[in-house]
Amino acid sequence: MADALWQRFEELRRAEPGADAIVDVDGGRALSRDELARLVDACAPAVRSSASEDGVVAVQSANAPELIAAVLAAWRDGLVALPIDRERSIGDVEALAEALGLRVVLRGADLVPHRCAPSAVRLGLAAGTCLLKLTSGSTGEPRAVAVAEDALIRGIAQICSTMGIGPGDRNLATLPLAHSYGFDNVLGTLAYVGIPAVLVSDLVPRRLFTVVRETGVTAWPGVPLLLDLLTRSGASGEGPLGALRLVISAGAPLPVATREAFARRFGLRPRTFYGATECGGIAFDREGTPDVPEGCVGSPLDGVTVDLVDVEDGVGRIRVRSASVASGTHPRPTPDLSRGVLLASDLGRIDEHGRLHLLGRVGEFVKIHGHKVHPVEVERVIRSLPGVRDVTVVPYERSHVSEGLRAILAVEPGVDRARIVRGCEAVLPPYKVPRSIELRDELPRNERGKLDRRRL
């Protein structure tokens, strides 16, 4: 297996050994590139001894220098890194081990080996595979996406080129690095471009604002949930956030209200980024203007082509062509991946400016009185109403036959069902107005901002 990513890091280290690599805010330590290389040496024995028959090294950890060092150590030895989200239970980890043929999972910042039950599974990974990314779904069988080293490098380059990120920047890492978005935008750019990573897990607004201003971060890959929390917090005052010049939002839809409220308060408008585990980045809001509509995720990244298939009334399934597309999925292949092409699970339309608009997931259309309705378009109307903080719309079913829509909302005090109905009726045809409206204090979302449907 190739080791170009490690060689690239080594080139950067030799050029500037004392340059910052990691600022571990929670751990109270900062590591230069030289110091990170020494940490790689320290982690290497545990990494080598944990490798599966397929050469896979699984690490479950919160964001920490040791997680990054373990990934680099795996690449140095020609092994395949498999970061596992810290939120996964030990039961989930055991299921992953059985499905993917893992012998040992290194857990925590101390990389403590957790020995798994014997598994006869052999994945037969393609040559050049350097990374397995776990899909973000919370249900169904474990599935890992195999990424070749050249595809990962191309994906990192696409992100940096499109977003204008390069030497001199500094990333704030509040996202789990085990997730595709955090891995590519933070760990990937650290390894291949040399962009330092500022790690912080304490997301209390006052402390987070202090970290942003004191550590000199210039780019922040975030999620709408956290951007909304910071916007509504009274902890930080108004005005610029230090050297921060680029706020990226992904993982869930970014409401226009949240985007513009953040811009008014801090003078910096968050930019929507859309991607998939199977191919990395897909589209980005290059414009950063206030008139970008709800659901628009911008234009394709440099080197990425997007079109639609099975189009009906301008809406179709999103197809991505890119050198960053993964080589396959394990333990079973998916028909959605072919050489350099991903058939995404999302529906969209492309406007006259070449911008992609997301319209929900394939298979989520609801038939109501003969009309095809997608819950996402109703969600956008409700989310725009005054006092609505969060919303999801699902089929309202009786006797297994969908008869309409059900809206579940988190609202500000004083907002009642009648106001929501009136707001919907002013914009939507009658068959799209939800028949059932439920008000809650908040909707359950995970740390990436995705709706947790099991808890809901």
C-alpha positions as CSV (number, residue, x, y, z in Angstrom):
1,M,0.0,0.0,0.0
2,A,1.2,3.5,-0.8
3,D,2.5,5.9,1.9
4,A,2.3,9.2,0.0
5,L,0.4,10.9,2.8
6,W,3.1,10.1,5.3
7,Q,5.8,11.1,2.9
8,R,4.0,14.4,2.4
9,F,3.8,15.0,6.2
10,E,7.5,14.2,6.4
11,E,8.4,16.7,3.7
12,L,6.4,19.4,5.7
13,R,8.1,18.4,8.9
14,R,11.6,18.6,7.4
15,A,10.9,22.0,5.9
16,E,9.6,23.5,9.2
17,P,10.1,21.1,12.1
18,G,9.1,23.7,14.7
19,A,5.8,24.8,12.9
20,D,2.6,24.2,14.9
21,A,0.8,21.0,14.1
22,I,-1.7,20.5,16.9
23,V,-3.0,22.8,19.7
24,D,-4.8,20.5,22.2
25,V,-6.8,23.0,24.1
26,D,-8.5,20.5,26.4
27,G,-5.2,18.7,27.1
28,G,-3.3,22.0,27.6
29,R,-0.5,21.2,25.2
30,A,0.8,22.2,21.8
31,L,2.7,20.0,19.4
32,S,5.1,21.1,16.7
33,R,5.5,18.9,13.6
34,D,8.6,17.4,15.1
35,E,6.8,16.6,18.3
36,L,3.9,15.1,16.4
37,A,6.4,12.9,14.6
38,R,7.8,11.7,17.9
39,L,4.3,10.9,19.1
40,V,3.8,8.9,15.9
41,D,6.9,6.9,17.0
42,A,5.4,6.3,20.4
43,C,2.1,5.1,19.1
44,A,3.6,2.9,16.4
45,P,4.0,-0.3,18.4
46,A,0.3,-0.3,19.5
47,V,-0.8,0.5,16.0
48,R,1.3,-2.4,14.4
49,S,0.1,-4.9,17.0
50,S,-3.6,-4.1,16.5
51,A,-3.7,-4.5,12.7
52,S,-6.2,-7.0,11.3
53,E,-5.4,-9.6,8.6
54,D,-6.4,-7.0,6.1
55,G,-4.0,-4.4,7.6
56,V,-6.8,-2.4,9.2
57,V,-6.0,-0.4,12.4
58,A,-9.2,0.7,14.3
59,V,-9.0,3.6,16.7
60,Q,-12.0,4.8,18.8
61,S,-11.2,8.1,20.5
62,A,-12.3,11.6,21.1
63,N,-10.3,14.3,19.2
64,A,-6.8,14.0,20.6
65,P,-3.2,14.2,19.3
66,E,-3.0,10.4,19.8
67,L,-5.8,9.8,17.4
68,I,-4.0,11.8,14.7
69,A,-0.7,10.2,15.5
70,A,-2.2,6.7,15.3
71,V,-3.6,7.5,11.8
72,L,-0.2,8.8,10.7
73,A,1.6,5.8,12.2
74,A,-0.8,3.5,10.2
75,W,0.0,5.3,7.0
76,R,3.7,5.2,7.7
77,D,3.6,1.4,7.9
78,G,1.4,1.0,4.9
79,L,-1.7,0.1,7.0
80,V,-5.3,1.2,6.7
81,A,-6.7,3.6,9.3
82,L,-10.3,3.1,10.6
83,P,-11.4,5.9,12.9
84,I,-14.4,5.1,15.0
85,D,-16.7,7.7,16.5
86,R,-16.4,7.9,20.3
87,E,-20.2,7.8,20.6
88,R,-20.4,4.2,19.4
89,S,-21.2,1.8,22.2
90,I,-19.0,-1.2,23.0
91,G,-21.8,-3.3,21.4
92,D,-21.5,-1.3,18.2
93,V,-17.7,-1.7,18.3
94,E,-18.0,-5.5,18.7
95,A,-20.5,-5.6,15.7
96,L,-18.0,-3.7,13.6
97,A,-15.2,-6.0,14.6
98,E,-17.2,-9.1,13.5
99,A,-18.3,-7.5,10.2
100,L,-14.9,-6.1,9.3
101,G,-12.6,-8.8,10.6
102,L,-11.0,-6.6,13.3
103,R,-8.9,-8.3,16.0
104,V,-8.2,-5.3,18.2
105,V,-9.7,-1.8,18.6
106,L,-7.5,0.8,20.2
107,R,-9.7,2.9,22.5
108,G,-9.2,6.3,24.1
109,A,-6.3,8.7,24.0
110,D,-4.2,6.1,25.7
111,L,-4.9,3.7,22.8
112,V,-5.8,0.9,25.2
113,P,-6.3,-2.3,23.2
114,H,-9.8,-3.9,23.3
115,R,-9.6,-7.4,22.0
116,C,-12.5,-8.5,19.9
117,A,-14.0,-11.9,19.4
118,P,-12.4,-13.9,16.6
119,S,-13.8,-13.2,13.1
120,A,-13.1,-15.1,9.9
121,V,-14.1,-12.1,7.7
122,R,-11.5,-11.0,5.2
123,L,-12.3,-7.8,3.3
124,G,-9.9,-8.1,0.4
125,L,-9.2,-4.4,0.2
126,A,-8.2,-2.9,-3.1
127,A,-4.5,-2.0,-3.5
128,G,-3.8,1.5,-2.4
129,T,-6.5,1.7,0.2
130,C,-5.4,3.9,3.2
131,L,-8.7,4.6,5.0
132,L,-12.0,3.1,5.9
133,K,-14.8,5.6,6.7
134,L,-17.8,4.4,8.6
135,T,-21.1,5.6,7.2
136,S,-23.0,8.0,9.5
137,G,-26.3,6.0,9.5
138,S,-27.4,5.0,13.0
139,T,-29.3,1.9,11.9
140,G,-28.7,-1.2,9.8
141,E,-25.6,-3.3,9.4
142,P,-22.1,-1.8,9.8
143,R,-20.7,-0.5,6.5
144,A,-17.3,0.9,5.8
145,V,-16.3,2.9,2.8
146,A,-12.8,2.1,1.4
147,V,-10.8,5.1,0.2
148,A,-7.7,4.9,-1.9
149,E,-4.8,7.2,-1.0
150,D,-4.9,9.0,-4.3
151,A,-8.7,9.6,-3.9
152,L,-8.2,11.0,-0.4
153,I,-5.4,13.3,-1.6
154,R,-7.6,14.5,-4.5
155,G,-10.5,15.2,-2.1
156,I,-8.3,17.2,0.2
157,A,-6.9,19.2,-2.7
158,Q,-10.5,19.9,-4.0
159,I,-11.5,21.3,-0.6
160,C,-8.5,23.5,-0.2
161,S,-8.7,24.8,-3.8
162,T,-12.4,25.6,-3.7
163,M,-12.4,27.1,-0.2
164,G,-9.1,29.0,-0.6
165,I,-7.5,27.2,2.4
166,G,-3.7,26.8,2.5
167,P,-0.5,27.6,4.4
168,G,-1.1,30.3,7.0
169,D,-4.6,28.9,7.9
170,R,-5.5,27.2,11.1
171,N,-8.5,24.9,11.6
172,L,-10.7,24.7,14.6
173,A,-11.7,21.1,15.2
174,T,-15.0,20.9,17.1
175,L,-16.2,18.0,14.8
176,P,-15.4,14.4,15.5
177,L,-12.3,13.6,13.4
178,A,-13.7,10.1,13.0
179,H,-16.5,11.5,10.8
180,S,-15.8,12.0,7.1
181,Y,-16.3,15.8,7.3
182,G,-14.0,16.3,10.2
183,F,-11.4,13.9,8.9
184,D,-11.0,15.4,5.4
185,N,-11.3,19.1,6.5
186,V,-9.0,18.9,9.5
187,L,-6.9,15.7,9.8
188,G,-6.5,15.5,6.0
189,T,-5.4,19.1,5.6
190,L,-3.0,18.8,8.5
191,A,-1.3,15.8,7.0
192,Y,-1.1,16.9,3.4
193,V,-1.1,20.7,3.5
194,G,0.4,21.3,7.0
195,I,-2.6,23.3,8.4
196,P,-2.5,23.2,12.2
197,A,-5.5,21.7,14.0
198,V,-6.9,23.4,17.2
199,L,-8.7,20.6,19.1
200,V,-11.4,21.6,21.6
201,S,-14.3,19.5,22.9
202,D,-15.8,21.9,25.5
203,L,-18.4,23.8,23.4
204,V,-19.7,26.1,26.2
205,P,-20.1,29.3,24.2
206,R,-18.0,31.6,26.4
207,R,-15.0,29.2,26.4
208,L,-15.3,28.5,22.7
209,F,-15.3,32.2,21.8
210,T,-12.2,32.6,23.9
211,V,-10.5,29.8,22.1
212,V,-11.3,31.2,18.7
213,R,-10.0,34.6,19.5
214,E,-6.8,33.5,21.4
215,T,-5.6,30.6,19.2
216,G,-5.7,32.5,15.9
217,V,-7.9,30.0,14.1
218,T,-8.9,31.2,10.6
219,A,-11.2,28.4,9.4
220,W,-13.9,26.5,11.3
221,P,-15.7,23.5,9.9
222,G,-18.9,23.5,12.0
223,V,-22.5,22.3,12.0
224,P,-25.8,24.3,12.1
225,L,-26.7,23.2,15.6
226,L,-23.6,24.8,17.1
227,L,-23.7,27.9,14.9
228,D,-27.3,28.5,16.1
229,L,-26.3,27.9,19.8
230,L,-23.4,30.5,19.5
231,T,-25.6,33.0,17.7
232,R,-28.3,32.9,20.5
233,S,-25.7,32.9,23.3
234,G,-25.1,36.2,25.1
235,A,-21.7,35.1,26.2
236,S,-19.4,36.7,23.7
237,G,-20.6,40.2,22.7
238,E,-20.7,41.3,19.1
239,G,-18.1,41.8,16.4
240,P,-15.3,39.8,14.7
241,L,-14.1,36.5,16.0
242,G,-10.4,37.2,16.0
243,A,-8.7,36.0,12.8
244,L,-11.5,33.7,11.8
245,R,-12.3,34.3,8.2
246,L,-14.2,31.2,7.0
247,V,-17.0,29.4,8.8
248,I,-18.2,26.2,7.0
249,S,-21.5,24.5,7.8
250,A,-22.2,20.9,6.9
251,G,-23.8,17.7,8.2
252,A,-27.3,19.1,8.3
253,P,-29.3,21.8,6.5
254,L,-28.3,25.4,7.4
255,P,-31.4,27.5,8.0
256,V,-31.2,30.9,6.3
257,A,-32.3,32.5,9.6
258,T,-29.3,31.0,11.5
259,R,-26.9,31.9,8.7
260,E,-28.0,35.6,8.6
261,A,-28.2,35.9,12.4
262,F,-24.6,34.7,12.7
263,A,-23.6,37.2,9.9
264,R,-25.3,40.1,11.7
265,R,-23.7,39.3,15.0
266,F,-20.2,38.4,14.0
267,G,-19.8,40.0,10.5
268,L,-19.0,36.6,8.9
269,R,-21.5,34.6,6.9
270,P,-21.3,30.8,7.3
271,R,-20.9,28.9,4.0
272,T,-22.8,25.7,3.3
273,F,-20.7,22.6,2.3
274,Y,-22.2,19.4,1.0
275,G,-20.5,16.1,0.8
276,A,-20.8,12.4,1.3
277,T,-18.8,9.7,3.0
278,E,-18.4,7.9,-0.3
279,C,-16.7,10.8,-2.1
280,G,-15.8,13.6,0.3
281,G,-16.8,17.1,-0.9
282,I,-19.4,17.7,-3.5
283,A,-20.6,21.3,-3.5
284,F,-19.8,24.6,-1.6
285,D,-21.4,28.0,-1.3
286,R,-18.7,30.0,-3.1
287,E,-20.8,33.2,-3.1
288,G,-21.4,33.7,0.6
289,T,-24.1,36.3,-0.1
290,P,-27.4,36.9,1.8
291,D,-29.6,35.9,-1.2
292,V,-28.5,32.3,-1.3
293,P,-31.8,30.5,-0.8
294,E,-32.7,27.8,1.7
295,G,-31.6,24.4,0.6
296,C,-29.0,25.7,-1.9
297,V,-25.6,24.1,-1.2
298,G,-23.7,26.0,-3.9
299,S,-21.8,24.9,-6.9
300,P,-19.6,21.8,-7.4
301,L,-16.1,21.8,-5.9
302,D,-13.1,22.2,-8.2
303,G,-12.6,18.9,-10.1
304,V,-16.2,17.7,-9.3
305,T,-19.0,17.3,-11.8
306,V,-22.6,17.0,-10.7
307,D,-25.7,16.1,-12.7
308,L,-29.1,14.4,-12.1
309,V,-30.6,11.1,-13.2
310,D,-34.2,9.9,-13.3
311,V,-35.3,13.5,-13.6
312,E,-39.0,14.4,-13.1
313,D,-40.2,18.1,-13.0
314,G,-36.6,19.2,-12.7
315,V,-35.9,17.0,-9.7
316,G,-33.6,14.0,-9.9
317,R,-31.2,11.8,-8.0
318,I,-27.7,13.4,-7.6
319,R,-24.8,11.9,-9.5
320,V,-21.2,12.8,-8.7
321,R,-18.2,12.3,-10.9
322,S,-14.9,12.9,-9.1
323,A,-11.4,11.5,-8.6
324,S,-12.2,11.5,-4.9
325,V,-14.9,8.8,-5.1
326,A,-14.2,5.8,-2.9
327,S,-13.2,2.5,-4.4
328,G,-15.9,0.4,-2.6
329,T,-17.8,-0.5,0.5
330,H,-17.4,-3.4,2.9
331,P,-18.3,-6.0,4.0
332,R,-20.7,-5.9,1.0
333,P,-20.4,-3.8,-2.1
334,T,-23.0,-1.2,-3.1
335,P,-24.3,-0.6,-6.6
336,D,-24.2,3.2,-6.0
337,L,-20.4,3.3,-6.5
338,S,-18.6,2.7,-9.8
339,R,-15.3,3.9,-11.1
340,G,-15.1,7.6,-10.2
341,V,-18.9,7.9,-10.0
342,L,-21.3,8.1,-7.0
343,L,-25.0,7.8,-7.3
344,A,-26.0,9.7,-4.1
345,S,-29.0,9.0,-1.9
346,D,-30.1,12.6,-2.2
347,L,-32.5,14.3,-4.5
348,G,-31.8,17.7,-5.9
349,R,-32.2,20.2,-8.7
350,I,-29.7,22.4,-10.5
351,D,-30.7,26.1,-11.0
352,E,-29.8,28.4,-13.9
353,H,-26.6,29.5,-12.1
354,G,-25.3,25.9,-11.8
355,R,-26.0,25.7,-8.1
356,L,-27.3,22.5,-6.5
357,H,-30.4,22.6,-4.3
358,L,-31.1,19.6,-2.0
359,L,-34.7,18.3,-1.8
360,G,-34.3,15.4,0.6
361,R,-33.5,11.7,0.4
362,V,-34.4,9.2,-2.3
363,G,-37.6,7.3,-1.2
364,E,-38.9,10.0,1.1
365,F,-41.6,11.3,-1.2
366,V,-45.1,11.1,0.2
367,K,-48.2,10.6,-2.0
368,I,-51.1,12.8,-0.7
369,H,-54.3,12.8,-2.7
370,G,-52.4,11.8,-5.8
371,H,-49.7,14.5,-5.4
372,K,-46.1,13.7,-4.8
373,V,-44.8,15.8,-1.9
374,H,-41.4,15.9,-0.3
375,P,-41.3,16.7,3.4
376,V,-38.2,18.9,3.0
377,E,-40.1,21.6,1.1
378,V,-42.7,21.8,3.9
379,E,-39.9,21.9,6.5
380,R,-38.4,24.9,4.8
381,V,-41.6,26.8,4.9
382,I,-42.1,26.1,8.6
383,R,-38.5,26.8,9.5
384,S,-39.0,30.3,8.0
385,L,-41.9,31.2,10.3
386,P,-41.1,33.5,13.3
387,G,-40.3,31.6,16.5
388,V,-39.5,28.3,14.9
389,R,-36.1,27.0,16.1
390,D,-36.2,23.5,14.6
391,V,-38.5,21.2,12.6
392,T,-38.9,17.9,11.0
393,V,-41.8,16.7,8.8
394,V,-42.8,13.0,8.5
395,P,-45.7,11.1,6.9
396,Y,-48.8,11.1,9.0
397,E,-50.1,7.6,8.7
398,R,-53.3,5.8,9.6
399,S,-54.0,2.1,8.8
400,H,-50.6,2.1,6.9
401,V,-51.8,4.5,4.3
402,S,-50.3,8.0,4.3
403,E,-53.0,10.7,4.5
404,G,-50.9,13.7,5.1
405,L,-47.9,15.2,6.9
406,R,-47.0,15.5,10.6
407,A,-44.7,18.3,11.8
408,I,-42.7,18.1,14.9
409,L,-41.3,21.5,16.0
410,A,-39.1,23.2,18.6
411,V,-40.4,26.7,19.1
412,E,-39.9,29.8,21.1
413,P,-42.4,30.6,24.0
414,G,-45.7,32.0,22.8
415,V,-45.7,30.1,19.4
416,D,-48.8,27.8,19.2
417,R,-50.2,25.3,16.7
418,A,-52.7,27.8,15.2
419,R,-49.9,30.2,14.3
420,I,-48.0,27.4,12.5
421,V,-51.1,26.4,10.6
422,R,-51.8,29.9,9.5
423,G,-48.2,30.4,8.3
424,C,-48.4,27.2,6.3
425,E,-51.8,28.0,4.8
426,A,-50.4,31.4,3.6
427,V,-47.8,29.7,1.4
428,L,-48.7,26.0,0.8
429,P,-51.6,24.3,-1.0
430,P,-54.0,22.6,1.4
431,Y,-52.7,19.1,0.8
432,K,-49.2,20.1,1.9
433,V,-50.3,21.7,5.2
434,P,-49.4,19.3,8.0
435,R,-52.5,17.5,9.5
436,S,-50.7,17.0,12.8
437,I,-48.4,19.5,14.6
438,E,-46.5,18.6,17.7
439,L,-44.6,21.1,19.8
440,R,-41.5,20.1,21.8
441,D,-38.8,21.9,23.7
442,E,-36.2,20.7,21.2
443,L,-35.6,18.0,18.7
444,P,-32.9,15.3,19.4
445,R,-29.8,15.9,17.3
446,N,-26.3,14.3,17.5
447,E,-23.0,16.2,17.9
448,R,-22.8,16.5,14.0
449,G,-26.2,18.2,14.0
450,K,-28.1,15.3,12.3
451,L,-31.6,14.5,13.5
452,D,-31.5,11.4,15.7
453,R,-34.5,9.6,14.3
454,R,-34.3,6.7,16.8
455,R,-34.6,9.1,19.7
456,L,-37.3,11.1,18.0
